[in-house]
Amino acid sequence: NLQNVILNQAQDNPLQPDLQYRAFTASPLLGLPQGIAIYQNGVRLNEVLGDTMNWDLIPQSAIGSINLLSGANPLYGLNALGGALSIQMKNGFTHPGTRAQVQGGSFGRIMPWAESGANTGTFGYYANVSYFGEESWRDASPSNAFNLYGTLGWHPKRGSLDLSLALGDSRLVGNGPAPIELLSLDRAALFTSPDITKNNMWLTNLEGAYWWNEKSQLTGNFFYRSNRPISFNGDATSYEKCKFSEGEV
């Protein structure tokens, strides 16, 4: 429901969308006009190389709220020319209870997830586990992603302290377009293959807040994030342009 926001899947994979906002993009594809800073509980998720964004590392079922902060502001960090997207994850105080869901579809798609949260008024916990897997409607294009997210919280009367842990492991295949002549023979056919992206991410975040009085609050966080992306692209070719003599067919 965010205004002026467009999502597409130009990378041919449902877990690799492009988020476009006023001509700026948050995308996993290197080289696009990246200009939107993405934060999860105050931790910047844009990758170091090219400010790309790996959406497959955020479990959608663990998202509590999303706020779009428009306009360039140095408060949001480097390369936030278009604005920032602030994602707040669930915790045991905002989302108590236990829930589970399984979705499935054509071409072997399955998306189970489960969550559990509770609190005593002062102490709380939250845990979420989710999985995405499919064979895809195209040949040789399977993808899978596993995400684990959990928090432990201490919320006394005038402050809060939350420790969260996120793990993400994915292997995504999004093969590129094919000539129309090939697709007329087989809609699932590939022209070049494979185009594989692997991510292995670990994020731990300690965030706290303390109210000095009714108008003043001190907040901060300490985090460590490690991601090991691996990419293999089969679009390169050793073929060269044909060289014919003048008049030859």
Order of alpha helices (4+ residues) and beta strands (2+ residues): beta-beta-beta-beta-beta-beta-beta-beta-beta-beta-beta-beta-alpha-beta-beta-beta
